[in-house]
Amino acid sequence: MKIDISTIPENKTFDDYPKGTTFVHKEHSPRYILEPFEIISPKDPRYETALTRGQVEKLISNGK
């Protein structure tokens, strides 16, 4: 079973879940679209295809 940490109710702890449960933390940092430049929040449907900060930094360092 996979549980997003942000969905755990305040009255529960990790111990309330069965052994073998995998806890995940979804990415909540902004992503970017370069042309035209735009910062995309995780709630935006374009988030999955937008660039991460690391990807933008790599493009910049490569002169693209």
C-alpha positions as CSV (number, residue, x, y, z in Angstrom):
1,M,0.0,0.0,0.0
2,K,1.3,3.5,-0.9
3,I,0.2,6.5,1.3
4,D,0.8,10.1,0.4
5,I,2.1,11.7,3.7
6,S,0.1,14.8,3.1
7,T,-3.2,12.8,3.4
8,I,-2.5,11.2,6.8
9,P,-5.0,12.7,9.3
10,E,-3.5,14.6,12.3
11,N,-4.9,11.9,14.7
12,K,-2.9,9.1,13.0
13,T,0.7,8.1,13.0
14,F,2.8,5.9,10.7
15,D,2.3,3.1,13.2
16,D,-1.4,3.1,12.5
17,Y,-0.7,1.7,9.0
18,P,0.1,-1.9,8.2
19,K,3.7,-3.1,8.0
20,G,5.0,-2.8,4.4
21,T,3.2,0.5,3.8
22,T,5.2,2.8,1.6
23,F,4.9,6.5,2.5
24,V,5.5,9.0,-0.3
25,H,5.8,12.7,-0.3
26,K,4.6,14.4,-3.5
27,E,6.6,17.1,-4.9
28,H,5.2,20.5,-4.0
29,S,7.9,22.8,-5.4
30,P,7.1,25.0,-8.4
31,R,8.0,23.9,-12.0
32,Y,8.6,26.1,-15.0
33,I,7.6,26.7,-18.6
34,L,10.3,28.6,-20.4
35,E,8.5,30.2,-23.4
36,P,6.8,32.3,-22.4
37,F,8.4,32.0,-18.9
38,E,5.8,31.0,-16.3
39,I,6.0,29.4,-12.8
40,I,3.6,26.5,-12.5
41,S,2.1,25.3,-9.2
42,P,1.4,21.7,-8.3
43,K,-2.3,22.3,-8.7
44,D,-2.0,23.4,-12.3
45,P,-2.8,20.6,-14.8
46,R,0.4,21.5,-16.8
47,Y,2.6,20.7,-13.7
48,E,3.4,17.1,-14.8
49,T,4.9,18.3,-18.1
50,A,6.6,21.5,-16.8
51,L,10.3,21.6,-16.1
52,T,11.8,21.1,-12.6
53,R,14.3,23.6,-11.3
54,G,17.1,21.1,-11.9
55,Q,16.1,20.7,-15.6
56,V,16.0,24.5,-16.0
57,E,19.5,24.9,-14.4
58,K,20.9,22.1,-16.7
59,L,19.4,23.9,-19.8
60,I,20.9,27.2,-18.7
61,S,24.4,25.7,-18.0
62,N,24.3,24.0,-21.4
63,G,23.6,27.4,-23.0
64,K,20.2,26.5,-24.4
